[in-house]
Amino acid sequence: MADRAPVTAFPTHAVTNQPTEYLPCDLWATDAPLRDAVRREGAAWAEPALASLGTAAGSEAVMALGELANRHPPRLRAFDARGRRLDEVEFHPAYHELMTLAFGRRLHAIAWAHPRPGGHVAHAALGYLLTQAEAGVLCPVAMTYAAVPVLRAQPDLAAAWLPRLLSDRYDGRALPVSEKTGATIGMAMTEKQGGSDVRANSTRAAPLGSAAGPGAEHALTGHKWFCSAPMSDAFLTLAHTDKGLSCFLVPRWRPDGTRNAIRLQRLKDKLGNRSNASAEIEYDKAWAVMVGEDGRGIATILDMVHHTRLDCAMAAAGLMRAALARALHHATHRTAFGRNLRRHPLMGAVLADLALEVEAATALVMRVARAFDEAEADTAPHPFARPFARLAVAVAKYWITKRCPAVVGEALECHGGNGYVEEGGMPRLYREAPLNAIWEGSGNVIALDVLRTLEREPGARDALEDELAVIRGMDGRLDARIADIRAMLSNRNALELQGRRLVERLALALQAGLLLRHAPGAVADAFCASRLGGDWGLVFGTLPPGVDVVAILARAEG
């Protein structure tokens, strides 16, 4: 019998030329565009809270919670062991820990609990940081944040609900709200036959007494195709009365302490956002209270939609930043073809192009958040603050959410095959990337809403002119774009067909103006040359000659 060869270590098992671990990463300290935007738009007072969350959200522990919450998605428990209806959703403990983090940092309440200039900017910046760890919890947080102005319009409901909605204590227990230390609000508008056309809804509301109008009790019967965050303590929803589509608050528990007749039919098996539950629900004569004027439910609930659109734009920008940061880290610590990967001109051009997109998105989100602050201030800086906020949030939501999948996809490719592997984190970002373009109004709905706002909202066109007047004359390429926008607006017969084109141009003009005023010259010039000047290809990495890639990447790394 021949002697066996001695056992030796396999030389191929040595790991070389692989990046160091991305985590921990201080998400605030490494993001100069975010820090500058927060200070510029009025929330410098929130820097300690933002710095603290930036450290926490970029820690290995919190990032691991996001992974766990996605690997172990929520489960429906329709019945208990004895056959009694529960209509509850079970979450992995990681989800509850993330919700506790979000509520403890007052992400949902910082704009409302102690109002001060910059409150909505602080809210947007906190969400931008947390979404880089896990985006799923942003849905119930965003709904709770956005429900506050709707409930404030109904003083009796506000008195009962706001103390718990604005609490910094997350309480995930299935109990009547009177027994809880904190509460969340969800939303249920769309139905299977209508989708975004909520006027096609068939849910009916029958009065439970002789009273009518705001605050009146009703019984709701109908099926909702999408219910966001179905374990919320209450939902804002739409149903028909004799006067038309109206808005209602539907708690999970009746006033007598029994479970309300909200039947969870199934959970949606979604592409991404898997840590967050979305459900089909049935109202089986569910107890509800009317919110706002009878027959004007869409107008009432639009205040909530208006605020959730800010969070859609913010979350998309945060996802883009997370993807860029990971791509930069990989390229910085990887060698290919004899030199550092990011030093290759082609890779540098790709990374710089992505960095331009992310900084422009960040700047626009924070500017829109400031518009929310101005719109709600007792003395707005100009008479068009409210219509500008209404218009700009739709423009930002449309454009930034559309750019998100392209940015995340290109950033994933920077990793090569490693980008396609779950352990690296990029696939989860990629699955999440399309979501915010669909929720709270898909592209065509948003484009039509921008056109409708410009046509019908008093002061909307004046608000736009005011904003464009500030940036006119700063760059010839921007001036040409502004002239193009004016020409499109003057041709009303072709506006609907050109709706997407108009909104895209509006977004790019606003972004370019912000960068020209506030970003380093290398960033602003490259953005204008590529996005406005026409010297750009159809994919990232096709920037014009002469762009200062080194300066742009240094800015992106904070």
RODO-2510 file (C-alpha; in nm, 4 decimals, decimal comma):
residues 558
     n   res          X          Y          Z
     1     m     0,0000     0,0000     0,0000
     2     a     0,1547     0,3283    -0,1089
     3     d     0,2234     0,5979     0,1495
     4     r    -0,0311     0,8748     0,1553
     5     a     0,0839     1,2269     0,0736
     6     p     0,1139     1,4513     0,3794
     7     v    -0,1864     1,6687     0,4557
     8     t    -0,1154     2,0332     0,3675
     9     a    -0,3185     2,3486     0,3553
    10     f    -0,4784     2,4119     0,0199
    11     p    -0,3112     2,7215    -0,1250
    12     t    -0,6289     2,8045    -0,3188
    13     h    -0,8085     2,8656     0,0111
    14     a    -0,6039     3,1748     0,0800
    15     v    -0,8222     3,4828     0,0389
    16     t    -0,6539     3,7674    -0,1441
    17     n    -0,7711     4,0749    -0,3334
    18     q    -1,1090     4,0800    -0,1642
    19     p    -1,2439     4,4009    -0,0064
    20     t    -1,2383     4,4467     0,3675
    21     e    -1,5729     4,4224     0,5462
    22     y    -1,7979     4,7156     0,4645
    23     l    -1,9343     4,7276     0,8179
    24     p    -1,9345     4,9053     1,0510
    25     c    -1,9842     5,2240     0,8537
    26     d    -2,0799     5,5606     1,0022
    27     l    -2,3579     5,6596     0,7622
    28     w    -2,3665     6,0218     0,8799
    29     a    -1,9944     6,0968     0,9084
    30     t    -1,9227     5,9588     0,5595
    31     d    -2,1984     6,1507     0,3777
    32     a    -2,0985     6,5130     0,3173
    33     p    -2,3855     6,5874     0,0746
    34     l    -2,6378     6,4818     0,3392
    35     r    -2,4729     6,6803     0,6172
    36     d    -2,4553     6,9920     0,4006
    37     a    -2,8190     6,9595     0,2927
    38     v    -2,9457     6,9133     0,6487
    39     r    -2,7640     7,2265     0,7669
    40     r    -2,8651     7,4274     0,4629
    41     e    -3,2335     7,3390     0,4867
    42     g    -3,2716     7,4275     0,8527
    43     a    -3,2188     7,1146     1,0644
    44     a    -2,8681     7,1691     1,2021
    45     w    -3,0248     7,1392     1,5491
    46     a    -3,0918     6,7696     1,4722
    47     e    -2,7269     6,6820     1,4025
    48     p    -2,6691     6,5017     1,7362
    49     a    -2,9672     6,2749     1,6701
    50     l    -2,8602     6,2195     1,3105
    51     a    -2,5024     6,1434     1,4077
    52     s    -2,6237     5,8938     1,6661
    53     l    -2,8544     5,7170     1,4201
    54     g    -2,5848     5,7215     1,1506
    55     t    -2,3562     5,5259     1,3805
    56     a    -2,6304     5,2869     1,4917
    57     a    -2,7796     5,2196     1,1473
    58     g    -2,4343     5,1511     1,0016
    59     s    -2,3393     4,9072     1,2775
    60     e    -2,3030     4,5355     1,2188
    61     a    -2,5758     4,4670     1,4743
    62     v    -2,8461     4,6814     1,3098
    63     m    -2,7531     4,5749     0,9578
    64     a    -2,7867     4,2148     1,0769
    65     l    -3,1360     4,2930     1,2041
    66     g    -3,2338     4,4073     0,8559
    67     e    -3,1058     4,0849     0,7037
    68     l    -3,2847     3,8703     0,9617
    69     a    -3,6136     4,0551     0,9195
    70     n    -3,5989     3,9846     0,5457
    71     r    -3,4856     3,6227     0,5703
    72     h    -3,7731     3,5542     0,8109
    73     p    -4,0668     3,7469     0,6625
    74     p    -4,3975     3,8050     0,8460
    75     r    -4,6518     3,5237     0,8764
    76     l    -5,0301     3,5430     0,8833
    77     r    -5,2159     3,3956     1,1813
    78     a    -5,5797     3,4098     1,0781
    79     f    -5,7008     3,1874     1,3658
    80     d    -5,5875     3,0750     1,7082
    81     a    -5,5529     2,7087     1,8065
    82     r    -5,9246     2,6872     1,8979
    83     g    -6,0511     2,8330     1,5716
    84     r    -6,1192     3,1865     1,6929
    85     r    -6,0287     3,4607     1,4496
    86     l    -5,7079     3,6444     1,5290
    87     d    -5,6293     3,8261     1,2031
    88     e    -5,2778     3,8965     1,3233
    89     v    -4,9340     3,9008     1,1662
    90     e    -4,6305     3,7503     1,3358
    91     f    -4,2955     3,9222     1,2824
    92     h    -3,9442     3,8042     1,3513
    93     p    -3,8003     3,9695     1,6650
    94     a    -3,5557     4,1590     1,4407
    95     y    -3,8444     4,3527     1,2897
    96     h    -3,9635     4,4633     1,6335
    97     e    -3,6092     4,5690     1,7262
    98     l    -3,5896     4,7844     1,4140
    99     m    -3,9276     4,9405     1,4897
   100     t    -3,8105     5,0095     1,8447
   101     l    -3,5032     5,1833     1,7016
   102     a    -3,7132     5,3948     1,4641
   103     f    -3,9612     5,5031     1,7294
   104     g    -3,6935     5,5592     1,9905
   105     r    -3,5210     5,8007     1,7507
   106     r    -3,8602     5,9700     1,6937
   107     l    -3,8408     5,9307     1,3182
   108     h    -4,2216     5,9324     1,2981
   109     a    -4,2739     6,2185     1,5435
   110     i    -3,9824     6,4621     1,5225
   111     a    -4,1700     6,6920     1,2844
   112     w    -4,4854     6,6998     1,4990
   113     a    -4,4225     6,6440     1,8696
   114     h    -4,2285     6,9660     1,9282
   115     p    -4,2649     7,1632     1,6032
   116     r    -3,9723     7,3812     1,5031
   117     p    -3,8198     7,4938     1,1720
   118     g    -3,6483     7,2023     1,0033
   119     g    -3,8680     6,9327     1,1608
   120     h    -3,9573     6,7710     0,8298
   121     v    -3,5954     6,7982     0,7140
   122     a    -3,4875     6,6145     1,0292
   123     h    -3,7568     6,3525     0,9664
   124     a    -3,6389     6,3002     0,6081
   125     a    -3,2731     6,2774     0,7097
   126     l    -3,3457     6,0231     0,9836
   127     g    -3,5407     5,8095     0,7372
   128     y    -3,2648     5,8430     0,4765
   129     l    -3,0192     5,6938     0,7274
   130     l    -3,2416     5,4167     0,8607
   131     t    -3,3494     5,2941     0,5179
   132     q    -2,9855     5,2088     0,4466
   133     a    -3,0092     4,9447     0,7210
   134     e    -3,3612     4,8238     0,6387
   135     a    -3,6332     4,9859     0,4331
   136     g    -3,9252     4,7650     0,5378
   137     v    -3,9890     4,9400     0,8689
   138     l    -4,0119     5,2740     0,6892
   139     c    -4,3619     5,1836     0,5680
   140     p    -4,5428     5,1791     0,9063
   141     v    -4,3227     5,4647     1,0277
   142     a    -4,4097     5,6740     0,7210
   143     m    -4,7818     5,6011     0,7503
   144     t    -4,7826     5,6989     1,1164
   145     y    -4,5934     6,0203     1,0388
   146     a    -4,8260     6,1039     0,7500
   147     a    -5,1491     6,0353     0,9408
   148     v    -5,0873     6,3115     1,1927
   149     p    -5,2064     6,6103     0,9828
   150     v    -5,5209     6,4196     0,8812
   151     l    -5,6127     6,3392     1,2403
   152     r    -5,5321     6,6914     1,3574
   153     a    -5,8105     6,8136     1,1335
   154     q    -6,0490     6,6052     1,3509
   155     p    -5,9936     6,7357     1,7075
   156     d    -6,1755     6,4536     1,8904
   157     l    -5,9724     6,1871     1,7120
   158     a    -5,6528     6,3855     1,7558
   159     a    -5,7077     6,4031     2,1319
   160     a    -5,7603     6,0273     2,1510
   161     w    -5,4849     5,9115     1,9165
   162     l    -5,1997     6,1616     1,8933
   163     p    -5,0488     6,1052     2,2383
   164     r    -4,9767     5,7453     2,1428
   165     l    -4,8910     5,8148     1,7779
   166     l    -4,6273     6,0640     1,8881
   167     s    -4,4873     5,8405     2,1606
   168     d    -4,1227     5,7363     2,1374
   169     r    -4,2147     5,3893     2,2662
   170     y    -4,2916     5,1257     2,0050
   171     d    -4,5581     4,8838     2,1246
   172     g    -4,6152     4,5878     1,8925
   173     r    -4,8692     4,4116     2,1128
   174     a    -5,2145     4,3267     1,9767
   175     l    -5,4202     4,5270     2,2246
   176     p    -5,6750     4,8101     2,2189
   177     v    -5,4935     5,1381     2,1745
   178     s    -5,6043     5,2596     2,5175
   179     e    -5,3847     4,9861     2,6728
   180     k    -5,0716     5,0620     2,4673
   181     t    -4,7734     5,2909     2,5145
   182     g    -4,7425     5,3702     2,1446
   183     a    -4,9462     5,3262     1,8276
   184     t    -4,9079     5,3088     1,4505
   185     i    -5,1404     5,3966     1,1638
   186     g    -5,1737     5,2165     0,8303
   187     m    -5,3573     5,2903     0,5084
   188     a    -5,6006     5,0954     0,2899
   189     m    -5,7246     5,2702    -0,0231
   190     t    -5,6861     5,0584    -0,3360
   191     e    -5,9221     4,7839    -0,4444
   192     k    -5,8716     4,5106    -0,7027
   193     q    -6,1066     4,6572    -0,9610
   194     g    -5,9613     5,0079    -0,9437
   195     g    -5,6001     5,0212    -0,8291
   196     s    -5,4922     5,3842    -0,8486
   197     d    -5,8421     5,4792    -0,9674
   198     v    -5,9788     5,4972    -0,6143
   199     r    -6,3046     5,6495    -0,7358
   200     a    -6,3857     5,2995    -0,8628
   201     n    -6,3871     5,1703    -0,5043
   202     s    -6,6918     4,9685    -0,4020
   203     t    -6,6540     4,9584    -0,0213
   204     r    -6,9681     5,0905     0,1454
   205     a    -7,0137     5,2740     0,4743
   206     a    -7,3481     5,2487     0,6553
   207     p    -7,4197     5,4939     0,9412
   208     l    -7,4638     5,3305     1,2824
   209     g    -7,6825     5,6081     1,4191
   210     s    -7,8680     5,9188     1,3222
   211     a    -7,5549     6,1353     1,3294
   212     a    -7,3755     6,2141     1,0047
   213     g    -7,0590     6,3908     0,8989
   214     p    -6,7164     6,4081     1,0623
   215     g    -6,6891     6,1920     1,3726
   216     a    -7,0001     5,9877     1,2933
   217     e    -6,9827     5,6096     1,3475
   218     h    -7,0243     5,3789     1,0470
   219     a    -7,0006     5,0109     0,9563
   220     l    -6,7737     4,9406     0,6593
   221     t    -6,8129     4,6477     0,4203
   222     g    -6,5710     4,5821     0,1347
   223     h    -6,2443     4,4336     0,0160
   224     k    -5,9150     4,6236     0,0037
   225     w    -5,6567     4,4854    -0,2391
   226     f    -5,3626     4,6501    -0,0611
   227     c    -5,3432     4,7335     0,3064
   228     s    -5,0094     4,8704     0,4134
   229     a    -4,8801     4,7593     0,7545
   230     p    -5,1822     4,5416     0,8517
   231     m    -5,0775     4,5138     1,2173
   232     s    -5,1212     4,8873     1,2652
   233     d    -5,3531     5,0012     1,5421
   234     a    -5,5838     5,1755     1,2956
   235     f    -5,6152     5,2467     0,9255
   236     l    -5,7195     5,5456     0,7216
   237     t    -5,9393     5,4153     0,4447
   238     l    -6,1977     5,5133     0,1858
   239     a    -6,5608     5,4022     0,1535
   240     h    -6,8769     5,5295    -0,0139
   241     t    -7,1599     5,6995     0,1700
   242     d    -7,4727     5,8448     0,0113
   243     k    -7,2716     6,1637    -0,0474
   244     g    -6,9769     5,9939    -0,2174
   245     l    -6,6340     5,8597    -0,1331
   246     s    -6,5433     5,9483     0,2262
   247     c    -6,2477     5,8963     0,4587
   248     f    -6,2658     5,6826     0,7731
   249     l    -6,0470     5,5779     1,0634
   250     v    -6,0846     5,2035     1,1243
   251     p    -5,9260     5,0863     1,4527
   252     r    -5,8240     4,7224     1,4997
   253     w    -6,0362     4,7155     1,8167
   254     r    -6,3868     4,8459     1,8793
   255     p    -6,4562     5,0894     2,1636
   256     d    -6,5932     4,7997     2,3730
   257     g    -6,2563     4,6230     2,3588
   258     t    -6,3540     4,3502     2,1101
   259     r    -6,1664     4,2862     1,7869
   260     n    -6,2926     4,4889     1,4947
   261     a    -6,4152     4,3007     1,1880
   262     i    -6,1022     4,3533     0,9790
   263     r    -6,0269     4,0172     0,8173
   264     l    -5,6760     3,9551     0,6886
   265     q    -5,7334     3,7406     0,3807
   266     r    -5,3712     3,6886     0,2818
   267     l    -5,0301     3,8530     0,2868
   268     k    -4,8793     3,9672    -0,0404
   269     d    -4,5712     3,7708    -0,1515
   270     k    -4,3760     4,0741    -0,2711
   271     l    -4,0640     4,1174    -0,4823
   272     g    -3,8942     4,3199    -0,2091
   273     n    -3,9845     4,4994     0,1137
   274     r    -4,0213     4,1522     0,2559
   275     s    -3,9771     4,2418     0,6215
   276     n    -4,2923     4,4540     0,6021
   277     a    -4,6350     4,2945     0,5730
   278     s    -4,8815     4,4037     0,3064
   279     a    -5,2218     4,2399     0,3052
   280     e    -5,5555     4,1977     0,1390
   281     i    -5,8236     4,2746     0,3939
   282     e    -6,1988     4,2405     0,4188
   283     y    -6,4172     4,4817     0,6130
   284     d    -6,7098     4,2803     0,7501
   285     k    -6,9237     4,5617     0,8924
   286     a    -6,6096     4,6998     1,0544
   287     w    -6,6607     4,9816     1,3055
   288     a    -6,5221     5,3128     1,1739
   289     v    -6,5323     5,6868     1,2349
   290     m    -6,5629     5,9394     0,9543
   291     v    -6,2685     6,1753     0,9176
   292     g    -6,3225     6,5001     0,7313
   293     e    -6,6166     6,6121     0,5245
   294     d    -6,8691     6,3548     0,4061
   295     g    -6,8181     6,2860     0,0354
   296     r    -6,4724     6,4450     0,0237
   297     g    -6,2651     6,1455     0,1267
   298     i    -6,0042     6,1771    -0,1461
   299     a    -5,9323     6,5374    -0,0553
   300     t    -5,9044     6,4357     0,3113
   301     i    -5,6711     6,1401     0,2663
   302     l    -5,4556     6,3228     0,0119
   303     d    -5,2937     6,5086     0,3008
   304     m    -5,1617     6,1713     0,4153
   305     v    -5,0574     6,0743     0,0627
   306     h    -4,8816     6,4095     0,0255
   307     h    -4,6595     6,3306     0,3250
   308     t    -4,5961     5,9670     0,2327
   309     r    -4,4698     6,0821    -0,1059
   310     l    -4,1945     6,2713     0,0715
   311     d    -4,0963     5,9452     0,2379
   312     c    -4,1021     5,7592    -0,0951
   313     a    -3,8538     6,0076    -0,2416
   314     m    -3,6457     6,0026     0,0764
   315     a    -3,6309     5,6226     0,0940
   316     a    -3,5319     5,5957    -0,2733
   317     a    -3,2523     5,8477    -0,2183
   318     g    -3,1364     5,6525     0,0882
   319     l    -3,1300     5,3264    -0,1080
   320     m    -2,9274     5,4947    -0,3822
   321     r    -2,6804     5,6225    -0,1238
   322     a    -2,6496     5,2739     0,0314
   323     a    -2,5764     5,1221    -0,3100
   324     l    -2,3206     5,3898    -0,4002
   325     a    -2,1393     5,3578    -0,0662
   326     r    -2,1042     4,9823    -0,1082
   327     a    -1,9838     5,0196    -0,4665
   328     l    -1,7245     5,2788    -0,3620
   329     h    -1,6012     5,0522    -0,0837
   330     h    -1,5662     4,7549    -0,3159
   331     a    -1,3842     4,9482    -0,5860
   332     t    -1,1495     5,1081    -0,3322
   333     h    -1,0354     4,7715    -0,1941
   334     r    -1,0195     4,5662    -0,5130
   335     t    -0,7424     4,5344    -0,7705
   336     a    -0,8094     4,4440    -1,1338
   337     f    -0,5763     4,4306    -1,4329
   338     g    -0,2806     4,5468    -1,2333
   339     r    -0,4238     4,8464    -1,0470
   340     n    -0,6849     4,9584    -0,7999
   341     l    -1,0309     4,9148    -0,9483
   342     r    -1,1516     5,2695    -0,8894
   343     r    -0,8369     5,4097    -1,0575
   344     h    -0,9426     5,2637    -1,3894
   345     p    -1,0920     5,5522    -1,5889
   346     l    -1,4013     5,3539    -1,6866
   347     m    -1,4817     5,2490    -1,3305
   348     g    -1,4082     5,5980    -1,2016
   349     a    -1,6508     5,7401    -1,4554
   350     v    -1,9245     5,4975    -1,3476
   351     l    -1,8791     5,5729    -0,9791
   352     a    -1,8651     5,9485    -1,0374
   353     d    -2,1825     5,9342    -1,2467
   354     l    -2,3612     5,7447    -0,9709
   355     a    -2,2344     5,9951    -0,7146
   356     l    -2,3808     6,2837    -0,9159
   357     e    -2,7196     6,1139    -0,9220
   358     v    -2,7159     6,0468    -0,5496
   359     e    -2,6105     6,3969    -0,4483
   360     a    -2,8753     6,5524    -0,6728
   361     a    -3,1417     6,3239    -0,5214
   362     t    -3,0322     6,4045    -0,1676
   363     a    -3,0335     6,7784    -0,2323
   364     l    -3,3824     6,7714    -0,3854
   365     v    -3,5347     6,5586    -0,1069
   366     m    -3,4066     6,7906     0,1633
   367     r    -3,5218     7,0994    -0,0270
   368     v    -3,8699     6,9507    -0,0582
   369     a    -3,8688     6,8656     0,3129
   370     r    -3,7902     7,2313     0,3871
   371     a    -4,0879     7,3265     0,1704
   372     f    -4,3048     7,1159     0,4032
   373     d    -4,1666     7,3084     0,7000
   374     e    -4,2315     7,6398     0,5282
   375     a    -4,5842     7,5391     0,4276
   376     e    -4,6764     7,4668     0,7882
   377     a    -4,5019     7,7662     0,9442
   378     d    -4,7154     8,0423     1,0907
   379     t    -4,5397     8,2951     0,8694
   380     a    -4,4205     8,1338     0,5489
   381     p    -4,1251     8,3040     0,3764
   382     h    -4,3327     8,3612     0,0656
   383     p    -4,7024     8,3214    -0,0186
   384     f    -4,6459     8,0155    -0,2376
   385     a    -4,4826     7,7824     0,0165
   386     r    -4,7778     7,5440     0,0330
   387     p    -4,8389     7,5057    -0,3418
   388     f    -4,4645     7,4639    -0,3980
   389     a    -4,4532     7,1812    -0,1437
   390     r    -4,7540     7,0177    -0,3103
   391     l    -4,5914     7,0385    -0,6532
   392     a    -4,2298     6,9692    -0,5638
   393     v    -4,2961     6,6549    -0,3616
   394     a    -4,4693     6,4957    -0,6602
   395     v    -4,1841     6,5955    -0,8926
   396     a    -3,9230     6,4593    -0,6517
   397     k    -4,1179     6,1407    -0,5864
   398     y    -4,1551     6,0737    -0,9583
   399     w    -3,7955     6,1338    -1,0608
   400     i    -3,5925     6,0008    -0,7692
   401     t    -3,7891     5,6777    -0,7445
   402     k    -3,7486     5,6257    -1,1193
   403     r    -3,3715     5,6719    -1,0959
   404     c    -3,3340     5,4377    -0,7998
   405     p    -3,3463     5,0994    -0,9836
   406     a    -3,0938     5,2176    -1,2429
   407     v    -2,8545     5,3458    -0,9776
   408     v    -2,8790     5,0338    -0,7627
   409     g    -2,8426     4,8051    -1,0654
   410     e    -2,5277     4,9818    -1,1853
   411     a    -2,3832     4,9827    -0,8332
   412     l    -2,4516     4,6109    -0,8083
   413     e    -2,2608     4,5527    -1,1331
   414     c    -1,9578     4,7316    -0,9871
   415     h    -1,9172     4,4300    -0,7573
   416     g    -1,9128     4,1813    -1,0424
   417     g    -2,0488     3,8384    -0,9513
   418     n    -2,0240     3,9174    -0,5791
   419     g    -2,2958     4,1783    -0,6257
   420     y    -2,5414     3,9045    -0,7185
   421     v    -2,4847     3,7091    -0,3978
   422     e    -2,7192     3,7607    -0,1033
   423     e    -2,4429     3,7776     0,1570
   424     g    -2,3110     4,1001     0,0082
   425     g    -2,6364     4,2887     0,0648
   426     m    -2,6818     4,4238    -0,2885
   427     p    -2,9630     4,1854    -0,3969
   428     r    -3,1840     4,3091    -0,1123
   429     l    -3,1245     4,6700    -0,2190
   430     y    -3,1997     4,5754    -0,5800
   431     r    -3,5311     4,4096    -0,4902
   432     e    -3,6256     4,7150    -0,2873
   433     a    -3,5311     4,9658    -0,5567
   434     p    -3,8518     4,9647    -0,7720
   435     l    -4,0930     4,9838    -0,4790
   436     n    -4,1178     5,3562    -0,4146
   437     a    -4,1959     5,4328    -0,7786
   438     i    -4,5088     5,2182    -0,7471
   439     w    -4,6428     5,3015    -0,4005
   440     e    -4,8281     5,6258    -0,3347
   441     g    -4,8909     5,6773    -0,7049
   442     s    -4,7063     5,5136    -0,9934
   443     g    -4,5306     5,7178    -1,2605
   444     n    -4,8301     5,8088    -1,4731
   445     v    -5,0444     5,8917    -1,1698
   446     i    -4,7745     6,1247    -1,0389
   447     a    -4,7223     6,2899    -1,3773
   448     l    -5,0955     6,3545    -1,4059
   449     d    -5,1001     6,4888    -1,0501
   450     v    -4,8237     6,7370    -1,1375
   451     l    -5,0248     6,8558    -1,4384
   452     r    -5,3405     6,8790    -1,2288
   453     t    -5,1585     7,0763    -0,9587
   454     l    -5,0182     7,3226    -1,2111
   455     e    -5,3615     7,3663    -1,3620
   456     r    -5,5843     7,3791    -1,0549
   457     e    -5,3821     7,4494    -0,7403
   458     p    -5,3927     7,8223    -0,6656
   459     g    -5,0431     7,9625    -0,6732
   460     a    -4,8743     7,6486    -0,8091
   461     r    -4,7423     7,8108    -1,1260
   462     d    -4,6371     8,1180    -0,9328
   463     a    -4,4569     7,8948    -0,6838
   464     l    -4,2715     7,7228    -0,9666
   465     e    -4,1791     8,0552    -1,1256
   466     d    -4,0470     8,1811    -0,7923
   467     e    -3,8237     7,8772    -0,7535
   468     l    -3,6960     7,8941    -1,1100
   469     a    -3,6323     8,2672    -1,0824
   470     v    -3,3786     8,2014    -0,8064
   471     i    -3,1672     7,9764    -1,0296
   472     r    -3,2147     8,1470    -1,3660
   473     g    -2,8938     8,2963    -1,5013
   474     m    -2,6578     8,0651    -1,3111
   475     d    -2,5750     7,8434    -1,6097
   476     g    -2,6631     7,8651    -1,9770
   477     r    -2,7573     7,4982    -1,9934
   478     l    -3,0011     7,5430    -1,7063
   479     d    -3,1478     7,8545    -1,8663
   480     a    -3,2126     7,6543    -2,1820
   481     r    -3,3896     7,3874    -1,9794
   482     i    -3,6055     7,6467    -1,8037
   483     a    -3,7022     7,7946    -2,1398
   484     d    -3,7945     7,4454    -2,2579
   485     i    -4,0156     7,3952    -1,9516
   486     r    -4,1928     7,7257    -2,0134
   487     a    -4,2580     7,6300    -2,3755
   488     m    -4,4047     7,2953    -2,2727
   489     l    -4,6321     7,4587    -2,0172
   490     s    -4,7631     7,7001    -2,2773
   491     n    -4,8755     7,4165    -2,5068
   492     r    -5,1638     7,2866    -2,2979
   493     n    -5,3063     7,0660    -2,5745
   494     a    -5,0009     6,8380    -2,5668
   495     l    -4,9315     6,8442    -2,1947
   496     e    -5,0786     6,5066    -2,0962
   497     l    -4,8885     6,3237    -2,3680
   498     q    -4,5738     6,5051    -2,2568
   499     g    -4,6444     6,4660    -1,8852
   500     r    -4,3485     6,2450    -1,8020
   501     r    -4,1175     6,4553    -2,0144
   502     l    -4,2256     6,7716    -1,8308
   503     v    -4,1835     6,6230    -1,4823
   504     e    -3,8392     6,4903    -1,5741
   505     r    -3,7327     6,8332    -1,6927
   506     l    -3,8701     6,9984    -1,3827
   507     a    -3,6795     6,7570    -1,1579
   508     l    -3,3521     6,8025    -1,3425
   509     a    -3,3855     7,1805    -1,3415
   510     l    -3,4525     7,1875    -0,9672
   511     q    -3,1638     6,9489    -0,9004
   512     a    -2,9253     7,1448    -1,1199
   513     g    -3,0194     7,4703    -0,9493
   514     l    -2,9538     7,3216    -0,6052
   515     l    -2,6158     7,1828    -0,7105
   516     l    -2,5106     7,5076    -0,8789
   517     r    -2,5918     7,6988    -0,5621
   518     h    -2,4581     7,4598    -0,3029
   519     a    -2,2380     7,1767    -0,4359
   520     p    -1,8687     7,1883    -0,5288
   521     g    -1,8059     7,3204    -0,8787
   522     a    -1,6896     6,9821    -1,0097
   523     v    -2,0182     6,8234    -0,9084
   524     a    -2,2450     7,0998    -1,0406
   525     d    -2,0632     7,1349    -1,3730
   526     a    -2,0578     6,7610    -1,4404
   527     f    -2,4271     6,7337    -1,3579
   528     c    -2,5224     7,0215    -1,5874
   529     a    -2,3004     6,9007    -1,8705
   530     s    -2,4449     6,5503    -1,8612
   531     r    -2,8064     6,5931    -1,7505
   532     l    -2,8795     6,9295    -1,9135
   533     g    -2,6150     6,9800    -2,1823
   534     g    -2,6844     6,6594    -2,3704
   535     d    -2,3249     6,5350    -2,3448
   536     w    -2,4233     6,2050    -2,1853
   537     g    -2,4997     5,8504    -2,2952
   538     l    -2,7902     5,6248    -2,2085
   539     v    -2,6165     5,4430    -1,9210
   540     f    -2,4062     5,5490    -1,6221
   541     g    -2,0371     5,5978    -1,6863
   542     t    -2,0800     5,8037    -2,0035
   543     l    -1,9838     6,1428    -1,8623
   544     p    -1,8317     6,4030    -2,0954
   545     p    -1,4544     6,4551    -2,1210
   546     g    -1,2938     6,6793    -1,8622
   547     v    -1,5099     6,5795    -1,5672
   548     d    -1,3151     6,5902    -1,2402
   549     v    -1,3772     6,2317    -1,1315
   550     v    -1,1348     6,2494    -0,8388
   551     a    -1,3071     6,5544    -0,6878
   552     i    -1,6540     6,4057    -0,7337
   553     l    -1,5582     6,0790    -0,5630
   554     a    -1,3832     6,2601    -0,2786
   555     r    -1,7068     6,4514    -0,2193
   556     a    -1,9113     6,1287    -0,2233
   557     e    -1,6929     5,9716     0,0459
   558     g    -1,7672     6,2457     0,2875
***
